[in-house]
Amino acid sequence: MSAKTIKITYWILTALLAMAMAGDGFGGVTRQQAGIDVLKHLGYPIYFMVIMGTAKLLGVIAILQNKYKAVKEWAFAGFSFTFFGAIASRAFVGDSTGELIPPIVMLAFLFTTYYFWKKYNQLKSTE
């Protein structure tokens, strides 16, 4: 894969991840009804939406910057904890396999984005 392809792929994946997490974070901070319904179904308190929404918005800022690598690593870790938690929560309340698929897909997407970030950093270090 060429350096240009890695760079373009990294930024496209990062932008898509950032948009998805920003939308979800904004929905949490503004307490959207769909989120309230899911949290009630999973047995979590509603105030958890604001906490997670704020964390997701901060995570978006962290993954869009490239200066502070440790902060970015923690943002990727935080998003992975979120998706693992969503998968586990859905499984523990007995949701169908169809309900488990979205967080699994997002986790795979996150890992792919992380992989391309690492490849992008390797390119930058050789320049």
C-alpha positions as YAML, in Angstrom:
chain: A
units: angstrom
residues:
- id: 1
  name: MET
  ca: [0.00, 0.00, 0.00]
- id: 2
  name: SER
  ca: [1.40, 3.39, -0.97]
- id: 3
  name: ALA
  ca: [2.11, 6.15, 1.53]
- id: 4
  name: LYS
  ca: [-0.55, 8.32, -0.09]
- id: 5
  name: THR
  ca: [-3.17, 5.55, 0.19]
- id: 6
  name: ILE
  ca: [-2.35, 5.02, 3.87]
- id: 7
  name: LYS
  ca: [-2.61, 8.75, 4.60]
- id: 8
  name: ILE
  ca: [-5.90, 9.17, 2.75]
- id: 9
  name: THR
  ca: [-7.38, 6.01, 4.30]
- id: 10
  name: TYR
  ca: [-6.32, 7.09, 7.78]
- id: 11
  name: TRP
  ca: [-7.91, 10.52, 7.47]
- id: 12
  name: ILE
  ca: [-11.13, 9.22, 5.92]
- id: 13
  name: LEU
  ca: [-11.54, 6.57, 8.64]
- id: 14
  name: THR
  ca: [-10.68, 9.08, 11.36]
- id: 15
  name: ALA
  ca: [-13.18, 11.62, 10.01]
- id: 16
  name: LEU
  ca: [-15.93, 9.00, 9.83]
- id: 17
  name: LEU
  ca: [-15.19, 7.78, 13.36]
- id: 18
  name: ALA
  ca: [-15.11, 11.35, 14.64]
- id: 19
  name: MET
  ca: [-18.46, 12.15, 13.03]
- id: 20
  name: ALA
  ca: [-20.07, 9.02, 14.46]
- id: 21
  name: MET
  ca: [-18.75, 9.63, 17.96]
- id: 22
  name: ALA
  ca: [-19.52, 13.37, 17.84]
- id: 23
  name: GLY
  ca: [-23.10, 12.60, 16.87]
- id: 24
  name: ASP
  ca: [-23.41, 10.03, 19.64]
- id: 25
  name: GLY
  ca: [-21.72, 12.33, 22.14]
- id: 26
  name: PHE
  ca: [-23.98, 15.23, 21.22]
- id: 27
  name: GLY
  ca: [-27.00, 12.97, 21.58]
- id: 28
  name: GLY
  ca: [-25.83, 12.02, 25.06]
- id: 29
  name: VAL
  ca: [-25.14, 15.55, 26.21]
- id: 30
  name: THR
  ca: [-28.54, 16.72, 24.93]
- id: 31
  name: ARG
  ca: [-30.31, 13.64, 26.34]
- id: 32
  name: GLN
  ca: [-31.96, 12.47, 23.14]
- id: 33
  name: GLN
  ca: [-34.98, 10.23, 23.63]
- id: 34
  name: ALA
  ca: [-33.47, 7.28, 21.73]
- id: 35
  name: GLY
  ca: [-30.54, 7.25, 24.17]
- id: 36
  name: ILE
  ca: [-32.83, 7.51, 27.16]
- id: 37
  name: ASP
  ca: [-34.83, 4.52, 25.91]
- id: 38
  name: VAL
  ca: [-31.68, 2.42, 25.45]
- id: 39
  name: LEU
  ca: [-30.28, 3.32, 28.88]
- id: 40
  name: LYS
  ca: [-33.56, 2.45, 30.55]
- id: 41
  name: HIS
  ca: [-33.61, -0.86, 28.68]
- id: 42
  name: LEU
  ca: [-30.05, -1.63, 29.78]
- id: 43
  name: GLY
  ca: [-30.70, -0.55, 33.36]
- id: 44
  name: TYR
  ca: [-28.33, 2.44, 33.50]
- id: 45
  name: PRO
  ca: [-29.18, 5.79, 35.10]
- id: 46
  name: ILE
  ca: [-30.05, 8.59, 32.66]
- id: 47
  name: TYR
  ca: [-27.31, 10.91, 33.97]
- id: 48
  name: PHE
  ca: [-24.82, 8.40, 32.55]
- id: 49
  name: MET
  ca: [-25.72, 9.79, 29.10]
- id: 50
  name: VAL
  ca: [-24.22, 13.17, 29.89]
- id: 51
  name: ILE
  ca: [-21.05, 11.66, 31.36]
- id: 52
  name: MET
  ca: [-20.50, 9.38, 28.36]
- id: 53
  name: GLY
  ca: [-21.55, 12.06, 25.89]
- id: 54
  name: THR
  ca: [-19.00, 14.49, 27.30]
- id: 55
  name: ALA
  ca: [-16.30, 11.80, 27.26]
- id: 56
  name: LYS
  ca: [-17.11, 10.98, 23.63]
- id: 57
  name: LEU
  ca: [-16.89, 14.62, 22.59]
- id: 58
  name: LEU
  ca: [-13.52, 14.95, 24.31]
- id: 59
  name: GLY
  ca: [-12.45, 11.70, 22.64]
- id: 60
  name: VAL
  ca: [-13.33, 13.14, 19.25]
- id: 61
  name: ILE
  ca: [-11.06, 16.11, 19.89]
- id: 62
  name: ALA
  ca: [-8.32, 13.72, 20.98]
- id: 63
  name: ILE
  ca: [-8.48, 11.50, 17.90]
- id: 64
  name: LEU
  ca: [-8.52, 14.45, 15.50]
- id: 65
  name: GLN
  ca: [-5.25, 15.86, 16.84]
- id: 66
  name: ASN
  ca: [-1.83, 14.33, 16.19]
- id: 67
  name: LYS
  ca: [0.36, 16.25, 18.64]
- id: 68
  name: TYR
  ca: [-0.35, 14.37, 21.88]
- id: 69
  name: LYS
  ca: [-0.03, 10.69, 21.05]
- id: 70
  name: ALA
  ca: [-0.70, 9.42, 24.59]
- id: 71
  name: VAL
  ca: [-3.96, 11.37, 24.73]
- id: 72
  name: LYS
  ca: [-4.94, 9.90, 21.38]
- id: 73
  name: GLU
  ca: [-4.08, 6.38, 22.59]
- id: 74
  name: TRP
  ca: [-6.34, 6.90, 25.61]
- id: 75
  name: ALA
  ca: [-9.16, 8.13, 23.39]
- id: 76
  name: PHE
  ca: [-8.91, 5.00, 21.27]
- id: 77
  name: ALA
  ca: [-8.88, 2.92, 24.46]
- id: 78
  name: GLY
  ca: [-11.89, 4.79, 25.82]
- id: 79
  name: PHE
  ca: [-13.86, 4.20, 22.64]
- id: 80
  name: SER
  ca: [-12.95, 0.52, 22.72]
- id: 81
  name: PHE
  ca: [-14.12, 0.27, 26.35]
- id: 82
  name: THR
  ca: [-17.37, 1.92, 25.29]
- id: 83
  name: PHE
  ca: [-17.98, -0.57, 22.49]
- id: 84
  name: PHE
  ca: [-16.99, -3.58, 24.62]
- id: 85
  name: GLY
  ca: [-19.31, -2.25, 27.32]
- id: 86
  name: ALA
  ca: [-22.15, -1.86, 24.83]
- id: 87
  name: ILE
  ca: [-21.65, -5.42, 23.57]
- id: 88
  name: ALA
  ca: [-21.54, -6.83, 27.11]
- id: 89
  name: SER
  ca: [-24.53, -4.77, 28.29]
- id: 90
  name: ARG
  ca: [-26.63, -5.87, 25.34]
- id: 91
  name: ALA
  ca: [-25.64, -9.49, 25.86]
- id: 92
  name: PHE
  ca: [-26.32, -9.43, 29.62]
- id: 93
  name: VAL
  ca: [-29.86, -8.10, 29.20]
- id: 94
  name: GLY
  ca: [-30.57, -10.82, 26.64]
- id: 95
  name: ASP
  ca: [-30.80, -8.71, 23.50]
- id: 96
  name: SER
  ca: [-30.86, -10.48, 20.16]
- id: 97
  name: THR
  ca: [-27.77, -10.93, 18.02]
- id: 98
  name: GLY
  ca: [-29.04, -8.14, 15.79]
- id: 99
  name: GLU
  ca: [-28.66, -5.70, 18.68]
- id: 100
  name: LEU
  ca: [-25.05, -6.84, 19.24]
- id: 101
  name: ILE
  ca: [-23.98, -6.25, 15.65]
- id: 102
  name: PRO
  ca: [-23.76, -2.41, 15.64]
- id: 103
  name: PRO
  ca: [-21.26, -2.14, 18.53]
- id: 104
  name: ILE
  ca: [-19.27, -5.07, 17.11]
- id: 105
  name: VAL
  ca: [-19.08, -3.34, 13.72]
- id: 106
  name: MET
  ca: [-18.06, -0.08, 15.38]
- id: 107
  name: LEU
  ca: [-15.38, -1.88, 17.38]
- id: 108
  name: ALA
  ca: [-13.97, -3.41, 14.19]
- id: 109
  name: PHE
  ca: [-14.10, 0.03, 12.54]
- id: 110
  name: LEU
  ca: [-12.27, 1.53, 15.53]
- id: 111
  name: PHE
  ca: [-9.55, -1.12, 15.35]
- id: 112
  name: THR
  ca: [-9.15, -0.51, 11.62]
- id: 113
  name: THR
  ca: [-8.81, 3.22, 12.21]
- id: 114
  name: TYR
  ca: [-6.26, 2.58, 14.95]
- id: 115
  name: TYR
  ca: [-4.28, 0.28, 12.62]
- id: 116
  name: PHE
  ca: [-4.12, 2.98, 9.95]
- id: 117
  name: TRP
  ca: [-3.13, 5.58, 12.53]
- id: 118
  name: LYS
  ca: [-0.16, 3.43, 13.49]
- id: 119
  name: LYS
  ca: [0.75, 2.96, 9.81]
- id: 120
  name: TYR
  ca: [0.42, 6.73, 9.27]
- id: 121
  name: ASN
  ca: [2.76, 7.39, 12.21]
- id: 122
  name: GLN
  ca: [5.31, 4.96, 10.77]
- id: 123
  name: LEU
  ca: [5.23, 6.93, 7.52]
- id: 124
  name: LYS
  ca: [5.65, 10.24, 9.32]
- id: 125
  name: SER
  ca: [8.63, 8.93, 11.28]
- id: 126
  name: THR
  ca: [10.45, 7.89, 8.09]
- id: 127
  name: GLU
  ca: [9.96, 11.26, 6.35]
...
